């Protein structure tokens, strides 16, 4: 799968494959013809690792640095969706930290934690909150046999009482020293790493995106990877993405 | 083991146990009599999880924030030793980030990477460098059947050529997205978490400190947990810690 697209016939075969998979269509031809094959290939490789089986919910994470670090880590581990309930501060992740990770993600802003958790539960997710108190299970015991939301709370006060009462459970990253807590960017990275590694092995095809979501996401990525001038040109020709 | 020292007889039994283990002696009585039993208990619990089986070497990590974050994570996972080779910047970890983790660690400053790696290899360690290039094995494949050094390089240029040529191997934290690298504080946390979790299960008693090292470290911790005024008093009475 990880072929380099050096020779023209490799490029041709690759484009044909993507057409067969329905990722490139005649309708979107004006778009994908403007994108370098190696770019299409890179986006395809990333698409193949994308998941909605694991997702993240940030509740009142106020520090722009932390907001950004969570987005960057989620993206790096292939987690497509990040759900956001703001606290005192607006959601404005630091661009120096995200390294544009956010442009490849689907961000879902929710008005409040009740709506956020309710929506996710209706979609079949279990919700586990990062929590340092009583009853939290060790991260490695978090069962990933069903789609899972990792919930992270405010830097100082943690997840809210309301979130705790709505969540299916809480987890803790075991610590063995005098230091009793991790920065949220570290906690999120550890949790996402552990949970995605295990879910990738256990969940089989359920871990990855279904065909129609693959297609929608790939088209969106193609559109936004275009130079703004080319996007504008295509729009003037009456082309819009979805 | 995790009893609360509520009742006087529990305290007495605990202190007797530590004397039997050789952690509290008649010689150090003036010190430990000045420390609250629950404090002694906390230090004892942490001591029991301490390891030198896994250790960290930072090569030219220049950012005070990153220096501090690595110390804090190492401490949180029970890793006692951190080895340091400075780069362009001095080693001056940000105190707001370390949360005083460094005072519980043993920091080893080394003049250059050759000395640092040479010393560690002579002590029986294998050295694995965090590296994004060719030949790096996935973190989860890093074999922890022998004592292991995790080596992290400079924020921008990574580990040096010299370090790479001296290391036993390189590892990479698998990434699945467009983001191609982690901040070193995140990379170190992920690597330390994964490796200590596995080594704790696999290495048995070799993972933990031997009796003489436990005693030395406990005495050092007792000494520094004292109020400076009490330390001074004891010193005036002719008492010094080792």
Interface residues (C-beta under 8 A of the other chain):
Chain A: X42 X46 X49 X50 X69 X72 X73 X75 X76 X77 X78 X97 X99 X100 X101 X104 X140 X173 X175 X176 X177 X178 X179 X182 X183 X185 X186 X189 X190 X193 X194 X196 X197
Chain B: X42 X46 X49 X50 X69 X72 X73 X75 X76 X77 X78 X97 X99 X100 X101 X104 X140 X173 X175 X176 X177 X178 X179 X182 X183 X185 X186 X189 X190 X193 X194 X196 X197
